[in-house]
Amino acid sequence: MNKSEMIEAMSQELNLPQREASSIITTILDSMTDALAKGENIEIRGFGSFSVKDYGTYYGRNPKTGEQIKVKPKKLPFFKVGKELKEMVNQNS
């Protein structure tokens, strides 16, 4: 499911105009993005949690030359699935 499909689903489920559903979805995603950019955690009970993980400097290899290179420290978003979502996904397998 992509953003436009999410908007369509919300529009149909709540009987909202697509423009209003689009505004709601965009606001939610923007708020989540802003929170993660500030280093805050997001927890949605039954769904999962989002956090930012710090990765320190490490050495990798250039795949073309095999040369060892130093990779700069970085921060990446991380998602941990909630128990209810995990069970629901495994039920349907």
Gaussian input, Z-matrix of N, CA and C with variables (Angstrom, degrees):
# hf/3-21g

backbone

0 1
 N
 C     1     B1
 C     2     B2     1     A1
 N     3     B3     2     A2     1     D1
 C     4     B4     3     A3     2     D2
 C     5     B5     4     A4     3     D3
 N     6     B6     5     A5     4     D4
 C     7     B7     6     A6     5     D5
 C     8     B8     7     A7     6     D6
 N     9     B9     8     A8     7     D7
 C    10    B10     9     A9     8     D8
 C    11    B11    10    A10     9     D9
 N    12    B12    11    A11    10    D10
 C    13    B13    12    A12    11    D11
 C    14    B14    13    A13    12    D12
 N    15    B15    14    A14    13    D13
 C    16    B16    15    A15    14    D14
 C    17    B17    16    A16    15    D15
 N    18    B18    17    A17    16    D16
 C    19    B19    18    A18    17    D17
 C    20    B20    19    A19    18    D18
 N    21    B21    20    A20    19    D19
 C    22    B22    21    A21    20    D20
 C    23    B23    22    A22    21    D21
 N    24    B24    23    A23    22    D22
 C    25    B25    24    A24    23    D23
 C    26    B26    25    A25    24    D24
 N    27    B27    26    A26    25    D25
 C    28    B28    27    A27    26    D26
 C    29    B29    28    A28    27    D27
 N    30    B30    29    A29    28    D28
 C    31    B31    30    A30    29    D29
 C    32    B32    31    A31    30    D30
 N    33    B33    32    A32    31    D31
 C    34    B34    33    A33    32    D32
 C    35    B35    34    A34    33    D33
 N    36    B36    35    A35    34    D34
 C    37    B37    36    A36    35    D35
 C    38    B38    37    A37    36    D36
 N    39    B39    38    A38    37    D37
 C    40    B40    39    A39    38    D38
 C    41    B41    40    A40    39    D39
 N    42    B42    41    A41    40    D40
 C    43    B43    42    A42    41    D41
 C    44    B44    43    A43    42    D42
 N    45    B45    44    A44    43    D43
 C    46    B46    45    A45    44    D44
 C    47    B47    46    A46    45    D45
 N    48    B48    47    A47    46    D46
 C    49    B49    48    A48    47    D47
 C    50    B50    49    A49    48    D48
 N    51    B51    50    A50    49    D49
 C    52    B52    51    A51    50    D50
 C    53    B53    52    A52    51    D51
 N    54    B54    53    A53    52    D52
 C    55    B55    54    A54    53    D53
 C    56    B56    55    A55    54    D54
 N    57    B57    56    A56    55    D55
 C    58    B58    57    A57    56    D56
 C    59    B59    58    A58    57    D57
 N    60    B60    59    A59    58    D58
 C    61    B61    60    A60    59    D59
 C    62    B62    61    A61    60    D60
 N    63    B63    62    A62    61    D61
 C    64    B64    63    A63    62    D62
 C    65    B65    64    A64    63    D63
 N    66    B66    65    A65    64    D64
 C    67    B67    66    A66    65    D65
 C    68    B68    67    A67    66    D66
 N    69    B69    68    A68    67    D67
 C    70    B70    69    A69    68    D68
 C    71    B71    70    A70    69    D69
 N    72    B72    71    A71    70    D70
 C    73    B73    72    A72    71    D71
 C    74    B74    73    A73    72    D72
 N    75    B75    74    A74    73    D73
 C    76    B76    75    A75    74    D74
 C    77    B77    76    A76    75    D75
 N    78    B78    77    A77    76    D76
 C    79    B79    78    A78    77    D77
 C    80    B80    79    A79    78    D78
 N    81    B81    80    A80    79    D79
 C    82    B82    81    A81    80    D80
 C    83    B83    82    A82    81    D81
 N    84    B84    83    A83    82    D82
 C    85    B85    84    A84    83    D83
 C    86    B86    85    A85    84    D84
 N    87    B87    86    A86    85    D85
 C    88    B88    87    A87    86    D86
 C    89    B89    88    A88    87    D87
 N    90    B90    89    A89    88    D88
 C    91    B91    90    A90    89    D89
 C    92    B92    91    A91    90    D90
 N    93    B93    92    A92    91    D91
 C    94    B94    93    A93    92    D92
 C    95    B95    94    A94    93    D93
 N    96    B96    95    A95    94    D94
 C    97    B97    96    A96    95    D95
 C    98    B98    97    A97    96    D96
 N    99    B99    98    A98    97    D97
 C   100   B100    99    A99    98    D98
 C   101   B101   100   A100    99    D99
 N   102   B102   101   A101   100   D100
 C   103   B103   102   A102   101   D101
 C   104   B104   103   A103   102   D102
 N   105   B105   104   A104   103   D103
 C   106   B106   105   A105   104   D104
 C   107   B107   106   A106   105   D105
 N   108   B108   107   A107   106   D106
 C   109   B109   108   A108   107   D107
 C   110   B110   109   A109   108   D108
 N   111   B111   110   A110   109   D109
 C   112   B112   111   A111   110   D110
 C   113   B113   112   A112   111   D111
 N   114   B114   113   A113   112   D112
 C   115   B115   114   A114   113   D113
 C   116   B116   115   A115   114   D114
 N   117   B117   116   A116   115   D115
 C   118   B118   117   A117   116   D116
 C   119   B119   118   A118   117   D117
 N   120   B120   119   A119   118   D118
 C   121   B121   120   A120   119   D119
 C   122   B122   121   A121   120   D120
 N   123   B123   122   A122   121   D121
 C   124   B124   123   A123   122   D122
 C   125   B125   124   A124   123   D123
 N   126   B126   125   A125   124   D124
 C   127   B127   126   A126   125   D125
 C   128   B128   127   A127   126   D126
 N   129   B129   128   A128   127   D127
 C   130   B130   129   A129   128   D128
 C   131   B131   130   A130   129   D129
 N   132   B132   131   A131   130   D130
 C   133   B133   132   A132   131   D131
 C   134   B134   133   A133   132   D132
 N   135   B135   134   A134   133   D133
 C   136   B136   135   A135   134   D134
 C   137   B137   136   A136   135   D135
 N   138   B138   137   A137   136   D136
 C   139   B139   138   A138   137   D137
 C   140   B140   139   A139   138   D138
 N   141   B141   140   A140   139   D139
 C   142   B142   141   A141   140   D140
 C   143   B143   142   A142   141   D141
 N   144   B144   143   A143   142   D142
 C   145   B145   144   A144   143   D143
 C   146   B146   145   A145   144   D144
 N   147   B147   146   A146   145   D145
 C   148   B148   147   A147   146   D146
 C   149   B149   148   A148   147   D147
 N   150   B150   149   A149   148   D148
 C   151   B151   150   A150   149   D149
 C   152   B152   151   A151   150   D150
 N   153   B153   152   A152   151   D151
 C   154   B154   153   A153   152   D152
 C   155   B155   154   A154   153   D153
 N   156   B156   155   A155   154   D154
 C   157   B157   156   A156   155   D155
 C   158   B158   157   A157   156   D156
 N   159   B159   158   A158   157   D157
 C   160   B160   159   A159   158   D158
 C   161   B161   160   A160   159   D159
 N   162   B162   161   A161   160   D160
 C   163   B163   162   A162   161   D161
 C   164   B164   163   A163   162   D162
 N   165   B165   164   A164   163   D163
 C   166   B166   165   A165   164   D164
 C   167   B167   166   A166   165   D165
 N   168   B168   167   A167   166   D166
 C   169   B169   168   A168   167   D167
 C   170   B170   169   A169   168   D168
 N   171   B171   170   A170   169   D169
 C   172   B172   171   A171   170   D170
 C   173   B173   172   A172   171   D171
 N   174   B174   173   A173   172   D172
 C   175   B175   174   A174   173   D173
 C   176   B176   175   A175   174   D174
 N   177   B177   176   A176   175   D175
 C   178   B178   177   A177   176   D176
 C   179   B179   178   A178   177   D177
 N   180   B180   179   A179   178   D178
 C   181   B181   180   A180   179   D179
 C   182   B182   181   A181   180   D180
 N   183   B183   182   A182   181   D181
 C   184   B184   183   A183   182   D182
 C   185   B185   184   A184   183   D183
 N   186   B186   185   A185   184   D184
 C   187   B187   186   A186   185   D185
 C   188   B188   187   A187   186   D186
 N   189   B189   188   A188   187   D187
 C   190   B190   189   A189   188   D188
 C   191   B191   190   A190   189   D189
 N   192   B192   191   A191   190   D190
 C   193   B193   192   A192   191   D191
 C   194   B194   193   A193   192   D192
 N   195   B195   194   A194   193   D193
 C   196   B196   195   A195   194   D194
 C   197   B197   196   A196   195   D195
 N   198   B198   197   A197   196   D196
 C   199   B199   198   A198   197   D197
 C   200   B200   199   A199   198   D198
 N   201   B201   200   A200   199   D199
 C   202   B202   201   A201   200   D200
 C   203   B203   202   A202   201   D201
 N   204   B204   203   A203   202   D202
 C   205   B205   204   A204   203   D203
 C   206   B206   205   A205   204   D204
 N   207   B207   206   A206   205   D205
 C   208   B208   207   A207   206   D206
 C   209   B209   208   A208   207   D207
 N   210   B210   209   A209   208   D208
 C   211   B211   210   A210   209   D209
 C   212   B212   211   A211   210   D210
 N   213   B213   212   A212   211   D211
 C   214   B214   213   A213   212   D212
 C   215   B215   214   A214   213   D213
 N   216   B216   215   A215   214   D214
 C   217   B217   216   A216   215   D215
 C   218   B218   217   A217   216   D216
 N   219   B219   218   A218   217   D217
 C   220   B220   219   A219   218   D218
 C   221   B221   220   A220   219   D219
 N   222   B222   221   A221   220   D220
 C   223   B223   222   A222   221   D221
 C   224   B224   223   A223   222   D222
 N   225   B225   224   A224   223   D223
 C   226   B226   225   A225   224   D224
 C   227   B227   226   A226   225   D225
 N   228   B228   227   A227   226   D226
 C   229   B229   228   A228   227   D227
 C   230   B230   229   A229   228   D228
 N   231   B231   230   A230   229   D229
 C   232   B232   231   A231   230   D230
 C   233   B233   232   A232   231   D231
 N   234   B234   233   A233   232   D232
 C   235   B235   234   A234   233   D233
 C   236   B236   235   A235   234   D234
 N   237   B237   236   A236   235   D235
 C   238   B238   237   A237   236   D236
 C   239   B239   238   A238   237   D237
 N   240   B240   239   A239   238   D238
 C   241   B241   240   A240   239   D239
 C   242   B242   241   A241   240   D240
 N   243   B243   242   A242   241   D241
 C   244   B244   243   A243   242   D242
 C   245   B245   244   A244   243   D243
 N   246   B246   245   A245   244   D244
 C   247   B247   246   A246   245   D245
 C   248   B248   247   A247   246   D246
 N   249   B249   248   A248   247   D247
 C   250   B250   249   A249   248   D248
 C   251   B251   250   A250   249   D249
 N   252   B252   251   A251   250   D250
 C   253   B253   252   A252   251   D251
 C   254   B254   253   A253   252   D252
 N   255   B255   254   A254   253   D253
 C   256   B256   255   A255   254   D254
 C   257   B257   256   A256   255   D255
 N   258   B258   257   A257   256   D256
 C   259   B259   258   A258   257   D257
 C   260   B260   259   A259   258   D258
 N   261   B261   260   A260   259   D259
 C   262   B262   261   A261   260   D260
 C   263   B263   262   A262   261   D261
 N   264   B264   263   A263   262   D262
 C   265   B265   264   A264   263   D263
 C   266   B266   265   A265   264   D264
 N   267   B267   266   A266   265   D265
 C   268   B268   267   A267   266   D266
 C   269   B269   268   A268   267   D267
 N   270   B270   269   A269   268   D268
 C   271   B271   270   A270   269   D269
 C   272   B272   271   A271   270   D270
 N   273   B273   272   A272   271   D271
 C   274   B274   273   A273   272   D272
 C   275   B275   274   A274   273   D273
 N   276   B276   275   A275   274   D274
 C   277   B277   276   A276   275   D275
 C   278   B278   277   A277   276   D276

   B1=1.4450
   B2=1.5173
   B3=1.3204
   B4=1.4549
   B5=1.5323
   B6=1.3212
   B7=1.4655
   B8=1.5273
   B9=1.3144
   B10=1.4709
   B11=1.5216
   B12=1.3333
   B13=1.4664
   B14=1.5290
   B15=1.3310
   B16=1.4584
   B17=1.5327
   B18=1.3132
   B19=1.4624
   B20=1.5236
   B21=1.3146
   B22=1.4648
   B23=1.5285
   B24=1.3302
   B25=1.4600
   B26=1.5246
   B27=1.3268
   B28=1.4644
   B29=1.5189
   B30=1.3103
   B31=1.4532
   B32=1.5301
   B33=1.3234
   B34=1.4612
   B35=1.5313
   B36=1.3375
   B37=1.4628
   B38=1.5310
   B39=1.3368
   B40=1.4677
   B41=1.5256
   B42=1.3384
   B43=1.4671
   B44=1.5338
   B45=1.3396
   B46=1.4673
   B47=1.5216
   B48=1.3318
   B49=1.4739
   B50=1.5384
   B51=1.3185
   B52=1.4747
   B53=1.5294
   B54=1.3022
   B55=1.4722
   B56=1.5292
   B57=1.3242
   B58=1.4635
   B59=1.5283
   B60=1.3173
   B61=1.4670
   B62=1.5251
   B63=1.3237
   B64=1.4645
   B65=1.5238
   B66=1.3102
   B67=1.4644
   B68=1.5277
   B69=1.3197
   B70=1.4680
   B71=1.5233
   B72=1.3296
   B73=1.4705
   B74=1.5246
   B75=1.3258
   B76=1.4690
   B77=1.5208
   B78=1.3255
   B79=1.4623
   B80=1.5249
   B81=1.3249
   B82=1.4677
   B83=1.5312
   B84=1.3281
   B85=1.4672
   B86=1.5273
   B87=1.3314
   B88=1.4713
   B89=1.5219
   B90=1.3396
   B91=1.4712
   B92=1.5205
   B93=1.3235
   B94=1.4592
   B95=1.5278
   B96=1.3194
   B97=1.4627
   B98=1.5217
   B99=1.3384
   B100=1.4706
   B101=1.5267
   B102=1.3372
   B103=1.4610
   B104=1.5268
   B105=1.3257
   B106=1.4681
   B107=1.5276
   B108=1.3256
   B109=1.4636
   B110=1.5298
   B111=1.3398
   B112=1.4694
   B113=1.5330
   B114=1.3372
   B115=1.4595
   B116=1.5173
   B117=1.3268
   B118=1.4604
   B119=1.5223
   B120=1.3264
   B121=1.4580
   B122=1.5206
   B123=1.3161
   B124=1.4615
   B125=1.5218
   B126=1.3307
   B127=1.4590
   B128=1.5184
   B129=1.3268
   B130=1.4546
   B131=1.5246
   B132=1.3374
   B133=1.4736
   B134=1.5224
   B135=1.3228
   B136=1.4505
   B137=1.5195
   B138=1.3269
   B139=1.4588
   B140=1.5176
   B141=1.3362
   B142=1.4565
   B143=1.5102
   B144=1.3221
   B145=1.4604
   B146=1.5239
   B147=1.3061
   B148=1.4562
   B149=1.5201
   B150=1.3173
   B151=1.4567
   B152=1.5223
   B153=1.3215
   B154=1.4646
   B155=1.5197
   B156=1.3174
   B157=1.4652
   B158=1.5285
   B159=1.3270
   B160=1.4646
   B161=1.5228
   B162=1.2958
   B163=1.4596
   B164=1.5172
   B165=1.3106
   B166=1.4629
   B167=1.5196
   B168=1.3045
   B169=1.4615
   B170=1.5310
   B171=1.3202
   B172=1.4627
   B173=1.5284
   B174=1.3122
   B175=1.4611
   B176=1.5240
   B177=1.3191
   B178=1.4541
   B179=1.5145
   B180=1.3127
   B181=1.4714
   B182=1.5115
   B183=1.3176
   B184=1.4487
   B185=1.5309
   B186=1.3496
   B187=1.4593
   B188=1.5343
   B189=1.3247
   B190=1.4740
   B191=1.5196
   B192=1.3439
   B193=1.4612
   B194=1.5263
   B195=1.3245
   B196=1.4566
   B197=1.5212
   B198=1.3411
   B199=1.4567
   B200=1.5318
   B201=1.3295
   B202=1.4591
   B203=1.5273
   B204=1.3533
   B205=1.4672
   B206=1.5275
   B207=1.3134
   B208=1.4573
   B209=1.5313
   B210=1.3319
   B211=1.4601
   B212=1.5263
   B213=1.3280
   B214=1.4628
   B215=1.5283
   B216=1.3342
   B217=1.4673
   B218=1.5251
   B219=1.3284
   B220=1.4643
   B221=1.5147
   B222=1.3115
   B223=1.4554
   B224=1.5216
   B225=1.3435
   B226=1.4561
   B227=1.5243
   B228=1.3507
   B229=1.4587
   B230=1.5248
   B231=1.3191
   B232=1.4602
   B233=1.5242
   B234=1.3360
   B235=1.4593
   B236=1.5109
   B237=1.3350
   B238=1.4597
   B239=1.5225
   B240=1.3133
   B241=1.4623
   B242=1.5241
   B243=1.3406
   B244=1.4549
   B245=1.5245
   B246=1.3230
   B247=1.4638
   B248=1.5321
   B249=1.3275
   B250=1.4635
   B251=1.5252
   B252=1.3232
   B253=1.4647
   B254=1.5267
   B255=1.3277
   B256=1.4639
   B257=1.5306
   B258=1.3310
   B259=1.4598
   B260=1.5221
   B261=1.3317
   B262=1.4579
   B263=1.5272
   B264=1.3211
   B265=1.4595
   B266=1.5323
   B267=1.3307
   B268=1.4656
   B269=1.5244
   B270=1.3274
   B271=1.4452
   B272=1.5157
   B273=1.3185
   B274=1.4687
   B275=1.5105
   B276=1.3482
   B277=1.4649
   B278=1.4942
   A1=108.36
   A2=115.94
   A3=119.98
   A4=109.83
   A5=116.46
   A6=121.14
   A7=111.99
   A8=118.13
   A9=120.21
   A10=111.81
   A11=117.07
   A12=120.36
   A13=110.99
   A14=116.08
   A15=121.14
   A16=110.40
   A17=115.90
   A18=121.65
   A19=109.65
   A20=116.53
   A21=121.75
   A22=110.88
   A23=117.10
   A24=121.32
   A25=111.01
   A26=117.34
   A27=120.64
   A28=110.93
   A29=116.07
   A30=121.67
   A31=110.97
   A32=116.59
   A33=120.72
   A34=111.92
   A35=117.03
   A36=121.50
   A37=112.24
   A38=116.16
   A39=120.35
   A40=113.03
   A41=116.14
   A42=121.54
   A43=111.22
   A44=114.38
   A45=122.00
   A46=109.65
   A47=116.71
   A48=118.27
   A49=109.24
   A50=116.60
   A51=120.61
   A52=111.51
   A53=117.79
   A54=121.01
   A55=110.47
   A56=117.03
   A57=121.40
   A58=110.44
   A59=117.17
   A60=121.35
   A61=110.29
   A62=116.83
   A63=121.79
   A64=110.57
   A65=116.13
   A66=121.17
   A67=110.99
   A68=117.07
   A69=121.63
   A70=110.60
   A71=116.88
   A72=121.06
   A73=110.65
   A74=116.87
   A75=121.24
   A76=110.54
   A77=117.41
   A78=121.44
   A79=111.01
   A80=117.08
   A81=121.01
   A82=110.34
   A83=116.67
   A84=120.34
   A85=111.60
   A86=117.35
   A87=120.59
   A88=111.23
   A89=116.73
   A90=120.80
   A91=110.55
   A92=116.75
   A93=120.89
   A94=110.61
   A95=116.49
   A96=121.48
   A97=110.75
   A98=116.43
   A99=120.64
   A100=111.17
   A101=117.32
   A102=121.04
   A103=110.59
   A104=117.58
   A105=120.64
   A106=110.96
   A107=117.24
   A108=120.67
   A109=111.06
   A110=116.81
   A111=121.80
   A112=111.82
   A113=116.53
   A114=120.37
   A115=113.59
   A116=117.32
   A117=121.38
   A118=110.38
   A119=116.07
   A120=122.23
   A121=109.63
   A122=116.21
   A123=122.47
   A124=107.05
   A125=116.68
   A126=120.01
   A127=108.96
   A128=115.68
   A129=122.38
   A130=105.97
   A131=116.48
   A132=121.99
   A133=111.03
   A134=116.05
   A135=122.28
   A136=113.65
   A137=117.58
   A138=121.59
   A139=110.54
   A140=116.25
   A141=120.07
   A142=111.38
   A143=115.17
   A144=120.00
   A145=109.93
   A146=113.76
   A147=122.58
   A148=107.67
   A149=116.50
   A150=120.99
   A151=108.20
   A152=114.84
   A153=120.60
   A154=107.24
   A155=116.24
   A156=121.24
   A157=109.21
   A158=114.39
   A159=120.73
   A160=109.02
   A161=116.01
   A162=121.84
   A163=107.58
   A164=116.30
   A165=121.52
   A166=111.91
   A167=113.84
   A168=120.98
   A169=109.48
   A170=115.31
   A171=119.88
   A172=108.34
   A173=114.92
   A174=120.17
   A175=109.28
   A176=114.37
   A177=121.52
   A178=109.38
   A179=115.68
   A180=120.08
   A181=109.92
   A182=115.04
   A183=121.25
   A184=106.45
   A185=118.06
   A186=119.24
   A187=114.19
   A188=117.25
   A189=119.84
   A190=112.40
   A191=115.16
   A192=119.22
   A193=113.28
   A194=116.66
   A195=119.66
   A196=112.48
   A197=116.45
   A198=121.86
   A199=110.10
   A200=115.97
   A201=120.95
   A202=108.49
   A203=116.27
   A204=120.45
   A205=109.35
   A206=114.51
   A207=120.65
   A208=107.82
   A209=116.34
   A210=121.60
   A211=107.79
   A212=115.76
   A213=121.63
   A214=111.17
   A215=116.72
   A216=119.11
   A217=109.78
   A218=115.84
   A219=118.77
   A220=109.97
   A221=114.98
   A222=122.42
   A223=107.07
   A224=115.97
   A225=120.35
   A226=109.57
   A227=116.72
   A228=119.11
   A229=110.11
   A230=115.62
   A231=122.19
   A232=108.12
   A233=116.98
   A234=122.18
   A235=109.50
   A236=116.20
   A237=121.34
   A238=106.91
   A239=116.16
   A240=122.23
   A241=110.52
   A242=115.86
   A243=121.77
   A244=111.46
   A245=115.10
   A246=121.54
   A247=111.77
   A248=117.57
   A249=120.94
   A250=112.04
   A251=117.03
   A252=120.96
   A253=110.44
   A254=116.19
   A255=120.59
   A256=110.44
   A257=116.25
   A258=120.08
   A259=111.47
   A260=116.78
   A261=120.98
   A262=111.30
   A263=116.57
   A264=122.12
   A265=110.03
   A266=116.54
   A267=120.48
   A268=112.72
   A269=117.82
   A270=122.24
   A271=111.83
   A272=116.02
   A273=122.36
   A274=113.78
   A275=118.88
   A276=119.61
   A277=111.55
   D1=131.77
   D2=176.75
   D3=-107.77
   D4=-178.70
   D5=-174.89
   D6=-59.77
   D7=-44.02
   D8=-178.60
   D9=-66.73
   D10=-33.81
   D11=176.19
   D12=-69.58
   D13=-34.92
   D14=176.12
   D15=-64.39
   D16=-42.99
   D17=178.92
   D18=-62.33
   D19=-45.07
   D20=179.15
   D21=-60.93
   D22=-44.70
   D23=-179.91
   D24=-63.37
   D25=-44.03
   D26=178.84
   D27=-64.12
   D28=-42.27
   D29=179.79
   D30=-58.97
   D31=-44.57
   D32=-179.15
   D33=-73.50
   D34=-43.54
   D35=-177.24
   D36=-63.65
   D37=-41.25
   D38=-176.21
   D39=-101.83
   D40=4.39
   D41=-179.33
   D42=53.63
   D43=50.48
   D44=-179.73
   D45=-109.92
   D46=152.92
   D47=170.93
   D48=-63.61
   D49=147.55
   D50=-178.18
   D51=-58.73
   D52=-35.70
   D53=-179.47
   D54=-62.23
   D55=-40.97
   D56=179.94
   D57=-70.35
   D58=-43.03
   D59=177.60
   D60=-61.90
   D61=-39.75
   D62=178.42
   D63=-62.35
   D64=-42.40
   D65=179.42
   D66=-63.25
   D67=-41.26
   D68=-179.89
   D69=-65.39
   D70=-49.87
   D71=-179.42
   D72=-61.17
   D73=-43.77
   D74=179.91
   D75=-62.47
   D76=-42.26
   D77=178.87
   D78=-62.13
   D79=-43.65
   D80=179.63
   D81=-62.51
   D82=-49.82
   D83=-177.82
   D84=-65.36
   D85=-39.36
   D86=177.63
   D87=-64.20
   D88=-40.37
   D89=178.86
   D90=-63.96
   D91=-41.55
   D92=178.59
   D93=-65.08
   D94=-43.30
   D95=179.28
   D96=-61.66
   D97=-45.09
   D98=179.85
   D99=-62.82
   D100=-41.76
   D101=179.87
   D102=-62.59
   D103=-45.56
   D104=179.61
   D105=-65.55
   D106=-37.71
   D107=178.89
   D108=-63.36
   D109=-29.74
   D110=177.71
   D111=-83.75
   D112=-3.42
   D113=-179.82
   D114=87.18
   D115=10.49
   D116=-179.91
   D117=-82.92
   D118=156.88
   D119=175.91
   D120=-95.49
   D121=153.52
   D122=177.25
   D123=-125.62
   D124=128.44
   D125=178.09
   D126=-126.58
   D127=124.19
   D128=176.60
   D129=-118.09
   D130=104.17
   D131=-175.15
   D132=-54.29
   D133=133.41
   D134=179.15
   D135=83.65
   D136=-15.18
   D137=-179.47
   D138=-107.40
   D139=-57.89
   D140=-179.98
   D141=158.94
   D142=-174.01
   D143=179.69
   D144=-133.42
   D145=147.98
   D146=178.11
   D147=-114.10
   D148=138.29
   D149=176.24
   D150=-146.93
   D151=172.93
   D152=177.86
   D153=-112.07
   D154=125.92
   D155=178.95
   D156=-104.24
   D157=138.23
   D158=175.96
   D159=-92.88
   D160=130.49
   D161=175.91
   D162=-115.58
   D163=124.27
   D164=-178.86
   D165=-77.03
   D166=179.44
   D167=177.49
   D168=-65.86
   D169=140.30
   D170=175.11
   D171=-148.91
   D172=167.96
   D173=179.57
   D174=-104.36
   D175=132.01
   D176=176.21
   D177=-123.48
   D178=-173.96
   D179=179.37
   D180=-125.78
   D181=139.97
   D182=172.53
   D183=-71.36
   D184=119.76
   D185=-175.71
   D186=-63.83
   D187=-28.01
   D188=-179.85
   D189=-75.16
   D190=-48.26
   D191=-172.41
   D192=-101.09
   D193=-17.61
   D194=-176.23
   D195=79.57
   D196=0.09
   D197=-178.79
   D198=-66.94
   D199=138.74
   D200=178.55
   D201=-78.80
   D202=132.22
   D203=-179.71
   D204=-129.24
   D205=151.79
   D206=178.53
   D207=-91.20
   D208=125.78
   D209=179.50
   D210=-97.96
   D211=128.56
   D212=-177.32
   D213=-66.53
   D214=154.30
   D215=175.39
   D216=-63.35
   D217=151.09
   D218=-179.03
   D219=-152.68
   D220=165.24
   D221=175.56
   D222=-119.00
   D223=136.94
   D224=179.62
   D225=-134.70
   D226=144.03
   D227=175.45
   D228=-68.73
   D229=146.63
   D230=-177.66
   D231=-135.18
   D232=136.72
   D233=178.53
   D234=-115.84
   D235=130.67
   D236=175.19
   D237=-116.34
   D238=120.14
   D239=-175.76
   D240=-68.37
   D241=142.64
   D242=177.26
   D243=-80.11
   D244=159.44
   D245=-176.34
   D246=-59.42
   D247=-46.12
   D248=-177.79
   D249=-63.43
   D250=-42.56
   D251=178.89
   D252=-65.31
   D253=-42.92
   D254=179.68
   D255=-60.09
   D256=-44.49
   D257=179.70
   D258=-65.01
   D259=-39.65
   D260=-179.74
   D261=-64.38
   D262=-42.44
   D263=179.46
   D264=-65.07
   D265=-43.75
   D266=-179.05
   D267=-70.58
   D268=-26.30
   D269=176.75
   D270=-64.44
   D271=-37.48
   D272=-175.96
   D273=-88.42
   D274=9.73
   D275=-179.28
   D276=-93.59

